[in-house]
Amino acid sequence: MSTSLIYRSGTVYEVLMRGLYGRHYDGRFQPIAALIPPGASVVDVCCGPATLFTKHLQEKSVDYRGLDLNEGFVAELTRVGGHGEVWNVHADDPLPPADYLIMQASLYHFLPDPEPVIARMLAAARVQVIIAEPVRNLATSDNRVLATIGRRFTNAGDGAKEARFTEPSLDAFFRRYGARVSYRALIAGGREKLYVLDV
């Protein structure tokens, strides 16, 4: 299955995301990186071009492993000193264990029922599961043209995804985890919401 243009190059992905988030771009990663202590082990699920590692975690000497369906992203991660694996997260295979399992801006790929992938992340994590998900995005824009672009250009290789989270729907989903939720906050200028689940 062919991917959308945004997923065909790490450089293109970064340029488009920087344009989309503007001055809040680094605010997508800094709050997550702040939760990871130096030397910790991390599995980044659906890691994309692994910007979290290359710009924020590599200097903390973490044991980082990025999983993604995109062979180009994985190859680039390996080239810059990270450990990447081509991985179909939709499969039922157990995820690799680590202190922290992270997923950023990818939970919508598992709608309408993301609970199984969260369960596998919790099973693999020794300390915490960290999820950051967009709650304001093009695909849910009131502008029909922008919404169409947002939906059509987000095929990461597993098909275009129509559904997205809003802040109320994301909050409703995470309420099922009750006391496991130790932290929640809007990040990136309110574009994404961060959830931390204790194991």
Solvent accessible surface area in square Angstrom, and as a share of the most:
residue,aa,sasa,rsa
1,M,168,0.75
2,S,84,0.54
3,T,32,0.18
4,S,12,0.07
5,L,98,0.49
6,I,22,0.11
7,Y,27,0.10
8,R,153,0.56
9,S,38,0.24
10,G,23,0.22
11,T,99,0.57
12,V,48,0.28
13,Y,30,0.11
14,E,34,0.15
15,V,94,0.54
16,L,83,0.41
17,M,19,0.09
18,R,112,0.41
19,G,64,0.61
20,L,65,0.32
21,Y,12,0.05
22,G,42,0.41
23,R,215,0.78
24,H,58,0.26
25,Y,4,0.02
26,D,61,0.32
27,G,20,0.19
28,R,7,0.03
29,F,10,0.04
30,Q,96,0.43
31,P,41,0.26
32,I,0,0.00
33,A,9,0.07
34,A,84,0.65
35,L,53,0.26
36,I,1,0.01
37,P,61,0.39
38,P,103,0.65
39,G,53,0.51
40,A,7,0.06
41,S,18,0.11
42,V,1,0.01
43,V,3,0.02
44,D,6,0.03
45,V,0,0.00
46,C,29,0.17
47,C,13,0.08
48,G,11,0.10
49,P,22,0.14
50,A,1,0.01
51,T,11,0.06
52,L,5,0.02
53,F,10,0.04
54,T,44,0.26
55,K,125,0.53
56,H,26,0.12
57,L,0,0.00
58,Q,75,0.33
59,E,145,0.65
60,K,44,0.19
61,S,89,0.57
62,V,16,0.09
63,D,97,0.50
64,Y,8,0.03
65,R,74,0.27
66,G,0,0.00
67,L,0,0.00
68,D,16,0.08
69,L,67,0.34
70,N,20,0.10
71,E,122,0.55
72,G,47,0.45
73,F,5,0.02
74,V,12,0.07
75,A,63,0.49
76,E,71,0.32
77,L,2,0.01
78,T,77,0.45
79,R,174,0.63
80,V,51,0.29
81,G,59,0.57
82,G,11,0.11
83,H,96,0.43
84,G,12,0.12
85,E,42,0.19
86,V,79,0.45
87,W,48,0.17
88,N,74,0.38
89,V,6,0.04
90,H,77,0.35
91,A,34,0.26
92,D,126,0.65
93,D,79,0.41
94,P,111,0.70
95,L,9,0.05
96,P,8,0.05
97,P,90,0.56
98,A,2,0.02
99,D,33,0.17
100,Y,18,0.07
101,L,0,0.00
102,I,0,0.00
103,M,0,0.00
104,Q,23,0.10
105,A,18,0.14
106,S,11,0.07
107,L,0,0.00
108,Y,16,0.06
109,H,15,0.06
110,F,21,0.09
111,L,46,0.23
112,P,135,0.85
113,D,78,0.40
114,P,5,0.03
115,E,72,0.32
116,P,70,0.44
117,V,2,0.01
118,I,0,0.00
119,A,53,0.41
120,R,39,0.14
121,M,0,0.00
122,L,21,0.10
123,A,91,0.71
124,A,10,0.08
125,A,6,0.05
126,R,138,0.50
127,V,64,0.37
128,Q,34,0.15
129,V,0,0.00
130,I,0,0.00
131,I,1,0.01
132,A,0,0.00
133,E,2,0.01
134,P,17,0.11
135,V,10,0.06
136,R,132,0.48
137,N,29,0.15
138,L,53,0.26
139,A,6,0.05
140,T,61,0.36
141,S,36,0.23
142,D,151,0.78
143,N,75,0.38
144,R,211,0.77
145,V,104,0.60
146,L,72,0.36
147,A,6,0.05
148,T,43,0.25
149,I,74,0.38
150,G,7,0.06
151,R,67,0.24
152,R,173,0.63
153,F,99,0.41
154,T,25,0.15
155,N,21,0.11
156,A,21,0.16
157,G,17,0.16
158,D,38,0.20
159,G,15,0.15
160,A,57,0.44
161,K,40,0.17
162,E,117,0.52
163,A,56,0.43
164,R,33,0.12
165,F,8,0.03
166,T,58,0.34
167,E,58,0.26
168,P,97,0.61
169,S,49,0.31
170,L,1,0.00
171,D,30,0.15
172,A,46,0.36
173,F,10,0.04
174,F,2,0.01
175,R,167,0.61
176,R,132,0.48
177,Y,29,0.11
178,G,47,0.45
179,A,108,0.84
180,R,104,0.38
181,V,19,0.11
182,S,61,0.39
183,Y,105,0.40
184,R,132,0.48
185,A,26,0.20
186,L,88,0.44
187,I,14,0.07
188,A,5,0.04
189,G,43,0.41
190,G,17,0.16
191,R,36,0.13
192,E,0,0.00
193,K,16,0.07
194,L,1,0.01
195,Y,4,0.02
196,V,1,0.01
197,L,0,0.00
198,D,51,0.26
199,V,87,0.50
